[in-house]
């Protein structure tokens, strides 16, 4: 069974796991973010659906798959948000990579794992985006942003990942094997 | 070990690409590519934005309906139908009203040329990022839109055009942390000047007001025309509170913008604003 799953994953058309029509998922996440989800506000923040999707997929399918989604979704996100291209990709990929270093299959069915990861990922993602802004000489009020944006965003992202994770777990089960660690 | 190496390699390669894109994009070297991609994304944003607006309205209607349902179950289906019809009518009425307001704005300010379809641009996307307050509009370079053009509604200043694609643009909102607008008080006894700056996650602040300036809660703030970024006289907002500390060089005023940035549907882009150096153009206040 495990060998079958592994074979299926290796027989993919692309060398990177996750590069497939499934890449439409982060694309749809960005479009939904820009047109629907951005209307949901708590304080000065809205949930970051792309971050939640990328984190969840990274946990379910491995860092490489999460990074591929981060790259594609991040580029589209920057385009829609008017940020310099690459800003969100860089932030999301770094988040995915760092949070994925502690990955384990042991708790994959547990909803608390993505919740813990998103709590760590939200300020990390914000920090990287804001750092790139500061490098472009945009003035950043770090304390204000942490209190007015990052904290409420964290709460909203927890809710989002709780909704998104089971759906993506179902999707991961539908499209093939779960990632295998040897 | 091998897996770690592969994924690390993937990360490094894509991170290097992202960094390269970031540097090029920040220096406006990727405008054609961004324009191309923006053109591809535009129809999807249009469709989803309309859907989003409908869902928002339906959610509001659903809340009203739940009350009606409990009061009169027998009329439930009829109320559903009427409510949907009513929503359509209200939507049309609302749009009609907004267009009339914009027309009034144009008539009061004949010196400015407004463009957008005819004079209007529709908002096609909300700013998806928490760290960049923007909206997308359905006009771009093909309609004569250029970077830096002021964007307004009948209520006042919205922001300025930040990125221009062939048939869409991104508007940097007044409330964005990187936004700065030269402004002044509109009061006969006080014409104090300052700079209205966006605050991430908070209300904009008018900064750099000299300590001896007379600033009061309720004062109307308009663009000063200094710096040549915006025409003089566009309404920015109202002073909500004043922060003054004796040991500081300047005082600050917290600004309540007159424009509701989360409810933007239609905006105007001022396309012919060309102030003379040191002599900003005067714009008659609206209303």
Interface residues (C-beta under 8 A of the other chain):
Chain A: X16 X30 X31 X32 X33 X34 X35 X36 X37 X38 X39 X41 X43 X44 X45 X46 X48 X50 X62 X63 X64 X67 X68 X70 X71 X74 X75 X76 X77 X78 X79 X80 X81 X82 X83 X84 X85 X86 X87 X88 X89 X90 X93 X94 X97 X100 X126 X129 X130 X132 X133 X136 X138 X139 X140 X141 X144 X145 X147 X148 X149 X152 X153 X181
Chain B: X3 X6 X7 X8 X10 X11 X14 X15 X17 X18 X19 X20 X21 X22 X23 X24 X25 X26 X30 X33 X34 X37 X38 X41 X44 X45 X48 X49 X51 X52 X55 X56 X125 X126 X127 X128 X129 X130 X131 X132 X134 X136 X162 X163 X170 X172 X177 X178 X199 X200 X201 X202 X262
